[in-house]
């Protein structure tokens, strides 16, 4: 297990990492996900010993490793450009780290061939690097990094240099390879789909701060901050106030549209009378109909945006822009069509977190449990 505890780093008085804390369990893959410049690669360099943090500490298997040079940390690193040696063949590239450890030729050959067998690259052993495809180079770089049996493997956007088709194919293959090797890993990317496929857990980072850590489903369907919600594509952000209570329900007035409307929802500890609140609704949980149904809201289609196999639909609902998604085959609306919008059960989630500092400061579970909603709507004119 590897832990980062209150790591901070500045460059020329500019904060790059601000009190970063996270832990990665044995044989777990943690993905650091966020926009360019948010501090992801800086974290990897600090873990590897290629850069020194200003404060905080790094623990590997319950031992502090801050004082150790890179070669003594027992950490593997797969760089974005792979950093393979062009003058060496595939076998020699993979064997490089073992040769530094001064193992016997027999031991080196045994370990290299075992790793090549796992990654299915034995037929490439005598090939020069400049003759390899991007996918083959990625496997060689991975083999070189893990053949020394590091305690942790760091991967810095290892698929970013590949074309989109190959990248899509290798996402799944890389996940399977890491699982077969059984290694603890920290994987950097700014690609949400890649993070969802590769990661057992995802840490979403913005401006040097961890916003949320969770499983892929947790960060996608239970975002805790507005930044996380928008980064994972949940752009349906509603703002409102608690305006009353009724039995076991809170009455919330949504006010960030042209015309306010009210939502009855279960009481939560974070609800205090008149407290400003934020909620999000996943686009998958918006249900569109051509006919009015119970608790539905009238809206107007304002945009149809192709997004791979689905169409993202923007709808003006009382002056509030909301988004839904449907497959191309099920699309039956055009621009400016009137639709009636309702929400699937448990669609509404409160955004009650600010940022993630450490496990003991995690957002209470009551903030993110599913909500059953009922809409009290204004009368249509």
N, C-alpha and C positions, 0 to 999 in steps of 0.2 A: 504493500500500500504506500502511496505517496500523498503527502499533505503539503499544501501551501498555507501558511499562517500569517495573516496580516501583511502581505507583501506590498511594498510601495516602491515606486520608481519615478524619478523626475529626469527630464533632459532640458537643460538650460532653463530651469525653474518652471517648466511645463510638466504638469502631472500626466504621466503615462499610465501608471498603475496606482490605484487608490485603495489600499486596504483590502487586497485580494485574499480570500480564504476559500479553499476547496480541498476535497479529498477524493482520491480515486482508489477503489478497492482492487483486490487481486483479480486479474484476468478481466477487468472492466475497461471499456473504452469510453473515455470522457471526451466529448467534442467541445472545443472552444469556438463558439459561433458569434459572429458580429461583423459590422461593417469594417472596411479597410481603415487602418489607423486607430483601432480601438484598444490595441495592446495585446493582441493574441500572440503574435510571434515573440514579442518581448518576454512574455511569460515562459515560452519554451526556452529561450536563450538563458534566462535566469535559472531555470530548472537544470539545464545542461551544464551550467557553469561557464557559459560563454559571455555572460554579463553578470554583474553584481548588483543585487537589489540595494536600495537605500536603507530599508528596514524590513523587519519580518524574518521568518525562517522557513526553510524547506526541510521536511523530514521524510526519509525513505526507510520503510520497514522499522519505524519508531526510533530512528537515529537521525540526528541533525547532520546534514551534509554540506552546509554552507561553506565550510572551510576547505572542502575537498576540491582539487582541480578537476577539470572535465574528465580526464582519463581515468580517474579513480572513483567516479560516481556510479559507474556501471549502468549508464543510460545510453540507449541507442537513439540515433537521430536520422530521420529521412528528410532530406532537404527538398525544397520546392523544385529545384532544377536537378535533383538527384545527386549531383556532385560526384559522378562516376569518373574513374581514371581512364581517359581515352587511349592511353598507351598500353593498358593492360587488357587481357581478355576477360571473359565473364568469370571463369574460375578464379583468376588472380584478384579480381575486384572483390569477390565475396570473401576470399581468404585473407584479405589485407589486415583486418582487425585481429584475426587469430595469429598472424605472423608477428604482429607487434607484441602479443602476449607470449611469444617464444615457445609455442607448442611444437611438438614434433611434427614432421611432415605427415606421418601416418595419422595422427590425431586431427590435423588440419583437413586432410583429404576426407576423413570419415565424417567430420562435422559439415563440411561444405557439400558433400554429396547427399547427406541426409537432408539438409535444407533445400537443396535443388530438387530433391524428390518431393518434398512437401509442396513446393511452389511450382512443380511441373516444368522445370527449365533445364533438365539434365542434358537435353540435346543441344543446348546453347553453350556448353562449358568452354568450347574453344573459340567462340565468336568474339570479334572485336566490337567494342561498344558502338562505334559509328555505323555498324551494320544492323543495329537492333531497332525495332519499332518503339514507339512511345510506351506501349503497354509492357513490352519486354524489359525496357529500362526500369520501369516502375517496379517490376518483380525483382530485378537484380539489386536495386537500391534497398528494397525491403529485406532481401536475403542477406545482404552485407550488414544491415543494421541489427538483425536478430540472431545471426549465426553465433555471436559471442554470448548469447543467452543473457541479455541485459535484464535488469529488474523492471525497467520501464522503457517503453518505446515512444519517442516523440515524432510526430508526423506533421510537417508544415506544408499544408495545401499540396499533397503529393500528386493530385490529379489535375491541377490547374493548368498545366502545360499541354494537356491532351485535347484533341478535338472533341466536340460535344457527344458524338456517337460512341467513341471509345470510352469517354469519361463515364457515360451512363452505364456501359457494360461493366467497367472495372469497379464501380462503386460496390456492386453486389459481390463481385469476386474478392475485392479487398476485405470486405467484412468477413467473408467465409475464411479467407487466409488468416486473418488475425484471430478468428475463433479457433481454427485448427492449431495454430501455434500456441494458443493459450497464454497470451502475454497481456500485461497491463499497458494501456496506451493512452496518450493524450494527443488528440487529432485537431488540427486547426483548419478551419474553412470559413468562407463567408457565404457558402451555398447551403440554403435551408434543406433542399432535397437530399444532398449529400450527408448532412448532419443527421437527418431522420433515418437514413439507411445505415450509416456506419456506427452511430453512437448508441451505447447503452444508456448514457445520460448526456445531457446537453447543458452547458453553461453559456447563457447568452450574455454578451458583454457589450457595454456602450461607454465610450469615453473613459476607459480604464476602470470601470466598475462592473461587477457582476450583478446583473439585474434579476436573474433567476437561474436556479439549477433544478433539473427534473428529468424524467424520462421523456422521450420524444412526444408521447401522447400528452403528458402533463403540460409541456410548454406550448403545444399546439392548441389544446382544448381548454387548458386552465391557466392562461397567462396571468401574471400577477401585477404587471405594470403596463402603462399605455405603450411604452417603447416596445416591450416584448410582444404585446398584442399586434401592433402594427408591423413589427419585423417579421412575424410568422404569417402575415397576411390577414389578420383579423382586424379589419379597418372599421368595423361597426362599433364605434365608441359612443356611448350614451352618457350624458351627465344629468344629474338631478338632485333633488332634495327629499328627505323624509318629511312628509307633510302630515302624517297621522298614523294612527295604529287602529287595527280592527281585529279583535280576537288574537289569533296567533300570526297575523299578517302585518307587514309594514306597507304603508301606502307611499309610493315614490312618484314624484312628479318629474317627468323627463322634460328638460327645458332648453336643450341646445339645438332645437329646430325652430322653424318659423312659428309653429303652433304647438303648445305643450300638450302632453297627454299623460295619463297616470297609469302606473303599474302596481298591482297588488302582488306582493311576494312574501315569502316566509321571513320571519324576523331573524336577524343575525346580530351577533354581538357588536359588529362594527357599525350597526345602524344606530345613530343617535339623532334625536329630533333636530331637524334643520341642518344636519350635517351634509356638506357637499359630497356627492358620491360619483364614482365612475363605474361603468359596466361595459362589458364587451359581449358581443354575440357573434359566434362563428358563422361565416357565410353559408355553411352547410345547413345551419339551423333556421334559415329563413325559408319559409314555404310560400310560394306564389300561387295564386289562383285567379281565374278570370271572373269568378263569382264571389260575392260577399259571403263570408262565413262568420260564425261566432267568434268574437274577439279579434277580428281581422281589421287592418288599417288600410285605407286607400292610399295608393302610391302611383307614381308615373315613371315609366322606364326612361331613363336618361342616357344610358350607355350600354353597349354590348361589346365586351372586350374579350377577344380570343386569348385563351391561356392554355395551350397544349390541347388535351382532349376535352377540356371543359370551356364553358363560356361564363365569364364573370359579368354579372348584370348589376348595373347601378340603378338605384330607385330613389326618387325623391319622395320621402314620407314626411309630410307636415314640415317641409323645409329641411329635413335631416337626410343627408345622403347615406343610404345603407347599401350593402352589397350582398348578393346571393350568387350561388354557382349552380349551374345545371350542365349536363352533358349536351353535346351538340345535337344528339338525336332527340332529346326531350325539349329542346328549345322551341317554344311556340309563341314567342312574343317578338314585337318589333319596337323600334324607338317610338316614344311618345304614347305607347299603349298604356291604358289604365290597368292596374292589377290590384289585387287585395293581398296584403302581406300579413301572415301570421307566423308564429314561432313554434318550433317543435318543443316538446317537453324538455325542461331543464336547459333551455337555451341561454339563459341570462346568467352571467357570472360577474361578481364585483371585482374591480381592480383595486385591491386594498393594500398592495405592497408598494414600497418605494424603491428599495434595492436590496440585494442579498449581501449580507455581511458574513455570517457564519451560521452553522446549523442551529445553534441555540437561539438565533434571532429570526428563524423562519416565520413566514406569515402564518397565522393561525389557520387550522384546517377549516374552521367555520367560515372563513372568507371565500373559500373556493368550492364548497360543496354545491351540488346542483340546486338550482332554484326552480320552483314551479311558478309560472307567471300567468296572470289573468289581466287583461287590458280593459280599463275603463276609458273609452274613446270619446273624443269630441264628436258632436253631431255634424255630419257632412252637409255642406251647403249646396 
